[in-house]
Amino acid sequence: MDSHAGRLAAAPDDAHVSDSELAVRARKGETPAFDRLIERHQRPVFRLCWSMLSDRADAEDAAQETFVRAYQSLPRYDARRTFGPWLRGIASNVCLQLLRRRSLRSGRQLSLDAGPLDPPAPEDPESSPLADQAVAALRRLDETYRVPLTLFYLEDASVADVAQALDISPGAVRVRLHRGREKLREILMGAAGDDHAGP
């Protein structure tokens, strides 16, 4: 059997095959199974990386690195876990490492004052000024709060998904979401006060 025929034999119509099953098949060396996982998850992974990094080139690099690490980590993947949150956890870690390197290079914590926002990510609805302000405030938060809020609000992940992605308890996620919202409110109220202050 030639390699092309082998690929076809290893990749039947898998529209109804679960991510976990594809991951198990990929772990056994079935490259088409992992290709299918990339097809299913490349857009949400890119959106997550874009949301966290606000830079298209960095987001593309981070998304690619996410899948490289996911492939390398397949031997440790527990098929009882949902694949999507597991993959988002890897993407979050990749982005956090990049953000830390940026911060070290700049000698300070990242803030939106350092540069303009990139435009909204492709396929996302056109952002409103209020949404841009909220995202700006989000990026000013410490990563302890920024990452759970990004996953929960921008990626529509559930509390359980966020907990699984960050390897913390659901209770810890709820605490971070609550405190993060409070800090966001303080930032937004401060910005509103600045807007209404006279010269």
N, C-alpha and C positions, 0 to 999 in steps of 0.2 A: 504493500500500500504506500503510495507516494505521500509527501508531506501535505499537499493540498487536500487530497482525499482524507487524510487523517484529521485535518482541521475541520472539514465538513462533518466527519463522523463524530467529532468531539463537540460540535456545536449545533445540535438540533434546535428546532424551534423552542426557544427558552423564554418566551414571553411570560409564561406562567410559572417559571422556575424562581424560587425565592432567592434573595440576595445571599442568604446564609448558605444555601445549597451551592450556588455559584462559587462562593468563597471556598467551600470545601473542595469543589472540583478544581479550582485554581490552585489550591494548596497541593493537590496531587499532580500538578504540572500541566493542567489543561489551560493553555494560554488563551484560547477563545473565551473561556469562562471569565477570566479577569478582564478581557477586552469588553465583555458585555457589562461588567460592573462599572467600568470607566464610562461607558456610554450612558448608563443609568444615572450616574452621580456626578459627572464632570460639571454640569451647570450649577447645581446647588453648592458644590464645593467651591467653584469659582466665585459665586455670589458671596459665600461666607468669607472667603479670603479678601474679596473686594471690600466688604463691609468693615473688616477689621483693619485693613491696610490703607484703604483709600488711594491706591495707586495701581493702575492696570498692569503694568509690567511686573511689579512685585506680586500682585495677585495671581498672575499667570504662572510665575515661577513657584509660588507657594502651592498652587493647586497641583502642579506637576510633581513637586517634591512630596506632596501628600500621598499621591498614588504610588510613588516609588517606595515610600516608607510603608504604606499599607501592604504592598506586595511583599516587602521584606519581613513584615510582621505577621503574615498569614500563618506561619507555623504556630504562633501564639494566639491566634484568633479563636475564641470560644464560640462555636456555632450556635450555642444557646442564646447568645447576645444578638440583638438586632444590629445589622451591619451598618445602617446609616449613622446612628449615634456614635458607634465605634469609629467610623471614618471621620465624622465631624470632630471627634476628640483629637485625632491625629492632625487634622487641618488646623484646629485651634492651637495646638502645640507648635506646629510649624510657624504659624503667624506670630505667636507670642515670642518665639526665639528671634524672629526677624525684627519685631518691634524692640526687643531688648538690645539687639545689635545696633539698631538705629539710635536708640537712646544713648548707648555707650559712645557711639561715634560723635553724637552731638554734644555729649557732656551734660545732658539735661533730659528730663522727661519730655516726651512728645506732647505738643499742644497744637491746636489749630492755628495759633498765632505764628507758627513757623512757616506756614505756606497756605495757598488757596486749596479749597476742596476740589477734587476731581469731579467731573460730571457724574450723574447717576450711572450705575452699571448697566450694560446692555440688557435689554428685556425687562428692565425694571420700569415701573411707571415714572413719569416725569415728576421729580421731587418738587415740593412746594417750599417756600421760604421757611415755614414753620418746621417742616420735616428736616430741612437742611440745618436749622438751628438745633434741633433735637439731636441729630447725628453729630454735629459739632460738639455739643455738650457731652455726648456719649464718649467721644474720643478723648476727652479731657480727663475721664475717670481713670483711676488706677485699674490695672488689668483684673484685679480680684473681682471688681464689679462690672467692668466693661465687657468681659467675655460672656458671663451668664446673660447679661442684658442683650448682647448682640445675638446670641443663640436663641433666646426666648422670644424677643420682639422682632428681630429682623429676619430670622430664619424659621420662625414659627415652630421651634422645637418645644416639646412639652417639658415640664419640670423633670420628669423621669429621664427624658432624653438628655437634658442638660447634665443631670447627675451622672449619667452613664458616660457622657462625653468627657466630663472633667474628673471623673472618678471620685466624686464626693457624694454625700447622702442627699436625698431629696430635701430634707430639712435644712441642710446647709445651703442648698440652692435657693430655697425660699427666703432665708435670711439675707443672702447676698442680693437677691432681687429687690427685697424690701429696702435694704440700706442703699442699694444703688439708685433706686427710684428717688429716695430722699435726697441723695447727693445731686442727682440730675435736676431735681426741682430747685435746689439751692443755686445751681449754676444758671439755670434758665431764668430764675427770678432776678439774679444778679445782672444778667445780660439785659433783661427787660428794664431794670432800674437804670442801667447805663444808657439805654436808648432814649429814655425819657428825661435824662438829666440835661440840664442846660449847659451851654458852652462855658 
